Each structure stands twice: as C-alpha cells, then as structure tokens.
Amino acid sequence: AVVEVDGAETARYSLTQDRTVRLEAGGGYNVLSISGRRAAVTEADCGDHTCVSTGWIDRRGEAIICLPHRLVVEIVGGEHGGPDAVAGG
C-alpha cells in the first residue's frame, strides 16, 4: 500500500504484515489498518468520513481517498483488479 499526501509518496507498507498506523495529513489524521493482506482507513477526523466508508481494499489499483486531508492510499503490486462478478449467458 502506497500512501501519498499532496501527490507525494510519504510511506509504503506491505500487506503481508498486520499493523495500524496513524497518518498525519492535511492538518488532520487518518488511521490506516492493514490486516489479512488488505488495507482500510478505519478512523479519521475529516468532516465526511468517505475514506472510512470506502472499507477494505486489496487489489492493485484500488484506492482510498480522503479529499479533506489530500491523502491517497493505493494498492500497488500484487494481483490486478478483476471483475467483481461474472455474468452468465
């Protein structure tokens, strides 16, 4: 998981090691939790909490965005994001 603030990479965390990290960004904070090879923002002091509502991500290209704090957490490496469902015909 790559963490960016204002478009600049500030940290990189492996999804293979469970951890909880407090990220200071944009005058506030977000709590990044990594567990079971997936990541989520589980707490934040922003106004809308959209970042928290995003839930868990685990596929390359998936991201959690906190606009008030100008924070992006994106999954890089690993498996490509694929379809969420398969339609039969």
Secondary structure, DSSP 4 states (H G I P E B T S, - for coil): -EEEETTEEEEE--TTS-EEEEEEETTEEEEEEEETTEEEEEEE-SSS-HHHHT--B-SBT-EEEETTTTEEEE--SSSBP--S-----
